[in-house]
Amino acid sequence: MEIDTSTPEAFKELYKRHRYKVFYGGRGGGKSWAFAQALVLMAADSRVLYPHHESPQPLRILCARELQNSISESVHRLLSDLIERLGMGHLFDVLHNSIRSKSGSEFLFEGLRHNPSRIKSLEGVNIVWIEEADRLSEHSWEILLPTIRTRDSEIWVSFNPHLKTDPTYQRWCLNPPDDAFVRKVGHRDNPWFTDELRAEMERARFQDEDAYLHIWEGECKTFSDGAIYGKQIKQAREQGRICRIPIQPSCEVHTAWDLGKNDHTAIWFWQRVGPEYRFIDYVENRLVDLDWYVRQLKDRDYLWGRHYLPHDVEHELLGMTNSRRRQLEEAGVKPIVVVPRISSVNEGIEMTRRMFASCWFDETKCDEGLEALSAYQYTWDEKAHTHRGTPVHNWASNGADAFRMFAQGHAQTGWAQLKHDDGLSDRRRAAVGSRWQSQVDWRV
């Protein structure tokens, strides 16, 4: 029997052999329908994808997503509707939790986060389709990918991008494997894009350009949902305070640190020029000793000022004979200002927000730190459907906490304390003071 189907040009590669097929982009691009149609046709006759099969062979097709609490949250309904629309109902048995073709092929539906042992036990999967793949964690990818190892098996990925720093975007768009076909698709690639969708898209373009670019054009969001510093960074971009910043050789460079958990550490570098705080550099790493960070400072030919570190720099950790403060000072990182602990993180967040209006950022050297500030977000409460006042502790926390050390250090100690700093000579303090009064406007 011949089935009357047509495939948009953008999705023709779905019918060719690739280990990884990745399609991403905005709303209205037809990704889900194109994937579903291709898989239904292949389930009915495997020779659609595997022309070397002499006769149709049964395929195991896994339809997965990060979270799936019930079958209604899967693509089961999409597939069954498409089977009916194509007039192929006589070729399939649509069951409550699975779909089976008369040729022996079977669709399975699983959530990844809460079923790692179940996913690992799946064998003989020929094709896995990960829908809404932007929600997958790195842990889920690490579990899933080695599981799909049947000969000639394929991994299909479809998603609307969220953040550039998300594991899925990093893995498939920025660092794809050699045997991956990756394509961005959108409403222009969909010949069946309806007038109703077009009207909705145009309203979004008129109301909120940033939201339009993310939702309809498939651009990554600038900020996380519930972004703590989203308004401040957006304002900095609009005012041109994220740009190329030349280093002032005669100005001291100060640092603000976060000594995070699991050996994460982040450092911001800045100069005070008149009323401006110019952030000229950023460093972050994990699973390396303090010596690595000390070398980062020594490799930079800066006129060093003060180093702001959190209160736990005073602690002596297990296996250490000296506190981290003592280790840094012995390595030449001084004077160190220990930022006092405050009653709540949100108090420090408010201090940081107030400092933002005076902050400038080098767009290249501070890019990683700005990504952390943009992704730093409040915790989402699934039951209440709202953001709570507690920040999420993830990769973005270290850069954001280090920046907070800068703000808290200034709010609590003030620049007036510079004159009492025993780490500076009288002549050096005088030179620093005079330099702050006579800076050339570098933005002209």
Order of alpha helices (4+ residues) and beta strands (2+ residues): beta-alpha-beta-alpha-beta-beta-beta-alpha-beta-alpha-beta-beta-alpha-alpha-alpha-beta-beta-beta-beta-alpha-beta-alpha-beta-alpha-beta-alpha-beta-beta-alpha-alpha
